[in-house]
Amino acid sequence: MAVVPGVVEELTIESRLVRDRGDGRRGSTNQANTGKRAVTHIRPLERLGDYTMIECRLETGRTHQIRIHLAESGHPLCGDKVYSQPLFRPRTPDASGAPRLALAAVELGFIHPGTGESMHFESPLPPDLEKFIRRLRKAANR
């Protein structure tokens, strides 16, 4: 689960991720046969005023994949100080007041590579993010 600024519709983001997009940060490239394929499925869960709580389901698991895909789609994670700066442009301001990166793995599932067994784990939203979301809900209902 994640919280991002703006209105987010259901979408699938697919790109090729590289270690250096040109400024020392990871990012997507348009160059064919470069980087690694990355696919993120996004589904809105709740509008929170000027923000949206979303579900991110990974089809691939690349380093910083969610952060990169959301930022490049114009919705950087609340609290993200690294990928909120578009390539060679000023940083996107974050007025959300997020206590940290507004991203939490609340559900994890995969097929065990050794046994082939389907594995599934769930975890509650961390208290600091739960408090952050409650604050956004309250502000949205004013």
N, C-alpha and C positions, 0 to 999 in steps of 0.2 A: 504494500500500500504506500501511496505517496500523496503529497499535497503540492499542487502547482498553481501559479497565478493564471487567471483567465478561465474561459469556458473551453472545456476539452470534450470533444466528441469521441465516440468509439473509433479507433483506427489501428492499423498495423503499420509499424515503421520498419523498413528493411533498408539496410545500408551496408557498406563495406567499411569496417573500422581500421584505422591505422594508428600507429604509436605516436606520430607527430603530424598534425594537420597543417603545420607550417609555422606554428608559434611555440612549439615545445609541448603542446597538450595533445591528448588523444582526440580523435574525431573521425568523421566520415570523409570518404574520398569519392570522387566521380571517376577516378582512373580505373579502367577495366583491369581485372586480374591483379589488383593491388589490395592489400588488407584482407581482413577476414569477414565473412558474411555474418551479419547480426540481425536478428528479428525480435522485435518487442511488440506484443499485443497490448493495447491500452483500452481500458473500459472505465468510463466515469461511474463513480459510486454515489457521490453526493456533491451538490453545489453548496459552497460555503461563502456566499456573498461574492467577492471578487476572486475567489479561489475555487478549485475543484479537487475533491479527494478522488483518487483514481486507483484502479488495480492495474498492475503491470505484470503480464505473464510472459516469461522469457521462453523463446523457442531455442535460443542459443544463449550461451553464458560468457560473454566477453567482458573484459575489465572495463568498468564504468559505463557499461552499455546503457543502462536505464538513464543515467545522468546525461550522457551524450545525446541519446535519442530525444529525450524530453527537451533539453536545451535547444537542440537544432530545430525542433518543431515549434519553437517560440514559447515554450512553457518550462523554463528551468525550475528544478526543484526548489521549493522554499528552503532557505538556509544554505543553498549551494554557493560557495564563494569561488569555486574553480571554473565550473562550466557555465556560469551565468554571464560569461564574457564571450560574445560571438567573435569569430575569427576577424582580427584586425578592426574591431569596433569597440566602443565603450561598453563597460559592464552594464548589464541590465539591473536597475535598482530593485532591491528586495525590501518592501515595506511590511512584510508579513509578521515580523517579530518571531520567526521560528527559532526555537532554542538551539537547533542544530539542523543538519540535513533532514528534511521531512520525508524520510524513506525508511521503511521497516519491512523486514521479511516476516510476515505473519503466517505464511503458509509455504511449505516447501514439499515438493514431490518429485520423485525420479525413480527410474528403474535401476536397481542395484547392479553395478557392472559385473560383479562376480557371481551372484546368485540368480539374477534375472527377476528378483522379487520386487514388486511395486512398493515403494517406501513413501510414507506420507506423514508430515509433521506440521503441527500448528502451534502458534505462540500468540499470546495477547499483544495488542499494541502497547509499546512501552509507555509508562506513565507520563513522561514529559511530552510525548507526541499526543497522547490522549488529552492532556490539558490544553495543548496548543489547538487541537481540533475543537474542543469545547469552547474555547475563546473565540475562534472564527465563527462557530455556529451562533454564539450569543451576539456577536457583532452583526452578523447577517440578518438576525431576527429583530433588530432594533427598528 
